[in-house]
Amino acid sequence: MADEIRTDVTNHNLISSLRVEGTPVFDRRGEKIGSIHSIMIDKTSGQAAYALMSFGGFLGFGNRIYPIPWAMLTYDRDLHGYYVGITREDIEAAPYMELDKADRPFEAPEPVYRHWDQYL
């Protein structure tokens, strides 16, 4: 059929935000340090600005959400996840965000986002 949509294509550059959510994140040692909770998009430019990475907690309770600049993440096809050139300890030392009852991040003050400027 001419109108058939291919769903087996894996070599492309676009991805749905729903597929990014839950994708693992690996540190510079190749160790899994968390997963993508959601993506923060700049309202004006439409560009992804930050990935909110979650890690910690048990059975979804106590997870912390860390905003990581999108520019710091690189998708690694071999890992099937995102690579970030920092360590778990770097992230644990960074400011984090809380989630509301609907699993949405609370608005964070600017310093939470500015923490990573030195890495860019």
C-alpha positions as CSV (number, residue, x, y, z in Angstrom):
1,M,0.0,0.0,0.0
2,A,1.2,3.5,-0.8
3,D,-0.1,5.0,2.4
4,E,1.4,2.4,4.7
5,I,3.4,3.8,7.6
6,R,6.6,2.1,8.4
7,T,7.1,1.5,12.1
8,D,10.4,-0.5,11.8
9,V,12.6,2.4,10.9
10,T,15.3,3.0,13.5
11,N,17.8,5.1,11.6
12,H,16.2,8.5,11.9
13,N,16.9,11.8,13.7
14,L,13.4,12.6,15.1
15,I,11.8,11.0,18.1
16,S,8.6,11.5,20.0
17,S,9.0,13.0,23.5
18,L,7.0,10.0,24.8
19,R,9.8,7.7,23.5
20,V,12.4,9.8,25.2
21,E,10.7,9.6,28.6
22,G,12.1,6.6,30.4
23,T,15.2,6.3,28.2
24,P,18.3,5.5,30.4
25,V,21.1,8.0,31.0
26,F,24.7,6.8,31.4
27,D,27.6,8.6,32.9
28,R,31.1,9.1,31.5
29,R,32.0,5.7,32.9
30,G,29.2,4.0,31.0
31,E,27.2,3.3,34.2
32,K,23.5,3.9,34.2
33,I,22.7,6.8,36.5
34,G,19.1,7.4,35.8
35,S,16.4,7.9,33.2
36,I,14.7,10.8,31.4
37,H,11.6,11.8,33.3
38,S,10.5,14.5,30.8
39,I,11.8,17.3,28.6
40,M,11.6,21.0,29.2
41,I,11.0,22.9,25.9
42,D,11.6,26.6,25.4
43,K,8.2,28.1,24.7
44,T,9.6,30.7,22.3
45,S,12.1,28.7,20.2
46,G,10.5,25.3,20.5
47,Q,13.9,23.8,21.2
48,A,14.5,21.2,23.9
49,A,16.3,23.1,26.7
50,Y,16.6,20.5,29.5
51,A,16.0,16.9,30.2
52,L,14.7,16.2,33.6
53,M,16.6,13.2,34.8
54,S,15.3,11.0,37.6
55,F,17.2,8.7,39.8
56,G,17.1,7.4,43.3
57,G,14.1,6.4,45.3
58,F,12.4,3.0,45.6
59,L,9.4,1.9,43.6
60,G,8.9,5.5,42.3
61,F,9.0,7.1,45.8
62,G,11.7,9.5,46.7
63,N,12.9,10.0,43.2
64,R,14.7,13.3,42.6
65,I,14.5,15.2,39.3
66,Y,17.6,16.9,38.1
67,P,17.5,19.3,35.2
68,I,20.3,18.5,32.8
69,P,20.9,20.9,29.8
70,W,19.8,19.1,26.6
71,A,23.2,20.1,25.0
72,M,25.0,17.9,27.6
73,L,23.2,14.8,26.4
74,T,24.3,12.7,23.4
75,Y,22.3,9.7,22.2
76,D,24.4,6.5,22.1
77,R,23.0,3.9,19.8
78,D,25.1,1.1,21.3
79,L,23.8,1.9,24.8
80,H,20.3,2.6,23.6
81,G,20.3,5.6,25.9
82,Y,21.8,9.0,26.5
83,Y,25.4,9.6,27.5
84,V,26.4,12.6,29.7
85,G,30.0,13.5,30.4
86,I,29.6,13.8,34.1
87,T,29.4,11.4,37.0
88,R,26.6,10.3,39.4
89,E,28.4,12.3,42.1
90,D,28.3,15.5,40.0
91,I,24.6,15.1,39.6
92,E,24.0,14.2,43.3
93,A,25.8,17.5,44.2
94,A,23.5,19.5,41.9
95,P,20.3,21.3,42.8
96,Y,17.2,19.2,42.2
97,M,13.5,19.6,41.7
98,E,10.4,18.1,43.4
99,L,7.4,16.6,41.6
100,D,3.8,17.4,42.4
101,K,1.0,14.8,42.8
102,A,0.4,14.8,39.1
103,D,4.1,13.9,38.5
104,R,4.9,17.3,37.1
105,P,8.0,19.3,38.3
106,F,7.5,22.3,40.5
107,E,8.7,25.5,39.0
108,A,12.3,25.9,40.0
109,P,14.3,29.1,40.6
110,E,16.8,30.0,38.0
111,P,19.9,28.8,40.0
112,V,18.7,25.2,39.5
113,Y,19.1,25.6,35.8
114,R,22.2,27.7,35.9
115,H,24.2,25.0,37.8
116,W,25.4,23.3,34.7
117,D,26.5,26.4,32.8
118,Q,30.2,25.6,33.7
119,Y,29.9,22.3,31.8
120,L,28.6,23.8,28.5
